[in-house]
Amino acid sequence: MTTSRLSLCQIARYAALVSPLAAHPVMAQEAQLDGDCAPALTYTQQRFYQKANDGTDALRNFIFIRRAILQVDTYETAIWAASLSRARAACMKKTSGT
């Protein structure tokens, strides 16, 4: 009985520490582009964007490791990265005056 109670206490403590991370989805906010069309991303968003640009397998492996903590989905992350790339391309096109 003591062992199971201890395990439940450890699980509850871990859940309390991790729940704030899970409550804020990584891709929820839309990235803002600066004057050079560079996105203002958090470190975690930068890593997701980099892995999405590295390819589907790289993104899938990266998310597989972090999916339980960050509550992210490979498909949604790929869609987010593609929309960010399109926004950057549109910004660069508008900035170049073409």
Secondary structure by P-SEA (a helix, b strand, c coil): caaaaaaaaaaaaaaaaaaaaaacccccbbbbbcccccccccaaaaaaaaaaaacaaaaaaaaaaccccccccaaaaaaaaaaaaaaaaaaaaaaacc
